[in-house]
C-alpha cells in the first residue's frame, strides 16, 4: 500500500518564491530559512524550543534574505521546512540529510523513519525546492539574464564550546571569484571574515552550490552570517543594507557589459 502524502492541506508549500522575474543579476536562495514541520510528523517529537534553536533552522536568514531581495530587486527562493525534517543543502542519503542527532539533541523520529518515509521527504520537500531554483535558472538563461547565485546561511557564535571569531564567512569550493572579491569589502567595514570558515563547501556535504552554481558555471557564493547579528529585525535590516550596497558595487565586475 502506498504511503499517504507527507504534506497535508494545512501544511505550507515546500518553498517561498519571491519576486519571480525580478531584474537583478542576483538570485538569492536560503536552504535553511524555515522551521516548519509537516503536521504528520508531530514536530518530530521535539519541543518547540528545540526547533527554535540553530539546529532547526538558520536563525535570521529568512528576514535578511527577504529584505536583501527587496533592496536589490532580486528573486529569492526560501525553503520552508526545518533542516531537521530534511536538510536541503545535503545530498539525499548523505550523513546529516535526515539527522539522527543534532548538536546533542536526539531526533528519534528520524531514526525511526523508514526508507519510504525518507523518500517522501525528498520527493515532497527537497525536490520541489531545488526544482524551483532550477526552473528560475533555466528561465533566466532563456531570456539572457545574467545570474550571480548567492546561498544565504547563518552560523552559531559558539559551537561545541568553541567561540567563533568571525562575523561572516565566505564559502566556496572550485570557484572563489565572488568570495574573494567580497571578503576585502566586508573586512573594510571592520568585520572579521572567515575564508571557508566556519564551514567549507564540498560535493559530499553540500548540494546547492555544487549543483546549481558549479555545474552551471555560474558566479556564486555561499555566505554565512553569525546568528546573533541577524537574530532580530534591526540586525537583519542592517546586514541587508550592507550586502545590497556591496553586492551592487560588485555586480558590474561579474556581469556582461
N, C-alpha and C positions, 0 to 999 in steps of 0.2 A: 504494500500500500504506500502511495507517495506521501511524503511529508507535507503537512499543511504549510501554507505560505508563512514565512517568518514575520514579515511586516503586515500588521493588521490595518484596518481602516482608520484607527485613531493614531497610528504611528506616523511621524513626519517622513517626507521623502528622504532619500539617501544623501542628497546634496542640495545646496542652495546655489543657484546661478544668478549672479549679479551683473547687471548692465551688459547683457549679451550684445555683441556687435559694437561695443564702445571703441573709439578711435585710437586709444593709446597703444603704443607698441608693447606695453607691459600686460602680461596675463598673470594674475595672482592666483595661487592655489594654496589651500590650507587643509592638509591631510588630517589634522587632529583638532579641528576648530570646535567640534561639538562634543557633547557628553550624553546624548540621548541613548537610551537602551530600549529595544523593542519590548512592548508590554509582555509578549510571550516569554521573555527571558527574566521577568520579575527582578529587574536591577541586578541580574547575575548573582542574586543572593547577598549583595553588598549593601551596607548602609549608604545613604546619600552622601554622607561626609567623605566616604572613600571615592565616590565618583567626582566629588568636588576637588579632590587632590590632583596633583600633576599626573598621577597615574591614569586618571580618567580622561584627560584632555590636555591640550596645550593652553594653559591659562593665559588669557588676554589676547590670544591670536585672532579670534573671531572679530572682536571690536576693532582691533588695529587694522586688520585686513579690509574690513568694510570701510573704515574711514580713509585708508590709503587709496582704495579703489575710487572712492568719490573724489578725492583730491586730484588723482591722475586722470580721471575719466577713463578708467580701465575696467575690463571684465575681470570678475573673480569667481572662483568655484570653491565652495566651502563644504567640507564633509560634515554631516550632521551627527553621526553616531560616535559613541565613545570608542577610543582606541582599545578598550578592554573587550568590546564586542568583536571587533576585528581591526587590526592596525592597517590602515590604508596606505602606509608607507613601508610595508614589509611585503616581499613576495609571498603569495599564499603558500602555506605549508612551511615557511621559514620559521626558525625559532623566534618567538615573540609575536608572530602573526595573530594567534589567539592564545594569549599568555596564560600560563597556569599560575604564575606568581609575578607580582609587580611591586618592586620596592617594598618587600616584606609582607605584602597583602596576598593571601591565597585567594584565587578565584576558582572555587570548587566547581562552579557551573561550567567553566571552560574545560576543566579536567574531565568532566563527565560527558561533554558534548561528543556525539557520535560523528563519524565521518560524514554522514548525510547532513547532519546539522551544521557542521563546519562548512560544507559545500554550499549550504543555504546562505550563510553569512557572506561568502564570496559572491554568490550569484545576485543577492538582493541588496547588498551594501557596497562592497568593494568594487564589483564590476560596473554598476551604473555610474558611480563617481568617476572612475577612470575613463569610462566611455564618454562621459560628458566632456572631460578635459580633451580627450582625443578628438571629439567632434568639433570642439571650439578651435583646436589647432588646425584641423582639416579645413574648416571654413575660412580661417584667416589665410591659410596658404592659397586657397582657391581664389580669394579676392586680392591676393598680393599684399596682404597686410603684414609687415614685419612683426616678429614676436621676440620679446625678451621674457623668459619664463622665470618667475620668482616663486619659490616654495617657502611659505611663511611658517615658522615654528617658534616655540619658546622653550626655555630650559630653567631648571630649578637653581636658585642661588647656592644651595648646599646639596650635595648628593653623597650618600654613604659616608657622611661625616666630614667630607672634604669641601671647603669653601671654594667656590669657583670665582676667579678674579675678573672674569670678562663681563662687560655689559652686553656684548653682542658677539656673534661668531659668524664668519663667512665660510660656508661649506661647499665642497666641490669634489670631483673625482678626476675625470680626464680633461676637463676644460676649466681652467681657473681665471679666464679672462675677466669676467664681470666681477668675480670675487676680489681679484687683485686690484681692480680699478676702484671698487667701493671701499675697501679696507682703509686706505690712507685718508679718504674723505671723512670716514667715521672717526678715525684717530685724530684728525684735525679739529674735531669737535670736543676733544678731551676724553674720548672714550677708550677703554681697553677692549680690544677686538681680538677674538680668537681666530687663528688661521687653522681651519679644520679642527676647531675646538669649540664646545666641549665634545663634539662628535665629528666624524668624517663620513663622507658618502662612499658607499660601496655597492656592488651588484648584489652581494649577499644580504645586506642589511637594509637597503633602500630600494624603493620602487619608482617613485615619481620622477626623480631627476634622471636616473639611468634610462627609463623607458620613454618619458615624454621629452626630456631635454637632450640627452646624449644621442639616442637613436635617431632623432630627427635633425641633429646637428644645429640645435637652437642655442643661442646665447642664453645662459641660465645661471641661477644661484639658489642655493638653499640658505636661507637667512634664519639665524637663531637670535632671539632677544630674551634677555633674562626676565623671568616672570614677575619679579617684584616691581619692575619698571613699567609693566603694562597691565598689572592686575586691576587697575581702576581706570575709569574713563579719561581722567586728566592725563595719565601717562600714555594711554592709547592715542589720544589726540596729539600729544607732543611727538611721539615717535612717528605717527603717520605724517605729520607735517615735515619732520626732519627727512624721512625717507622720500616723500614726494619731491622735496627740493633736490636732494642728492640724486635720486633716480632721473629726474628731469635734466639735471646737469650732464648725466652720463648718456642719456638716450641718443643724442646725435652721434656719439662715438661708436655706437653699436647698431645703428640702423642705416640703411642706404640713404644717400643724399637725395 
